Amino acid sequence: MADWTHRKAIGDQHEQHVMHELERRGWTVHPFGQGTYPPAVQAALRLTDSPLRQLPDMIAARGAQVVCIDAKTSLGSTDSHRFSVSRKSLLAGLQFTAIGVSVPLYYVFGDLRVLTPSEVASYSGYGHQHPGGSYCLVSTLRAHRFDDVFGAGDGLRQAG
């Protein structure tokens, strides 16, 4: 497994890609969550089990729509055709969704496919699996296309 610095660089690159793709679709995007905190706060937070460690990576708005995005990188498998989401991340995502009911949270994977926390929970059988498993696995076939969720590229807006 790659070291944290390497994984962080890949994650940052994916976040920038997702932000760019949202902006191409007419969304205004801003960083959100742990990555926006000063380094000392980030370091201290890493020593806790707080759901604040798992807040979404960005918030975006287009017109009256507001969404939060958690960019998930290198978590899809071309061999198994499944996405994996850590149980801790999923639990935090479900909690975030519960308190921010009118602001949906989307997981955007490395191939720009999209799932919600409740879809991951439902499709993976979360709560019905052995509690020792660290990750929830979901077939990539269950995911939505980025354009279907966020609109067509180049600022073109879908009706609705």
Disulfide bonds with the S-S distance in Angstrom:
none
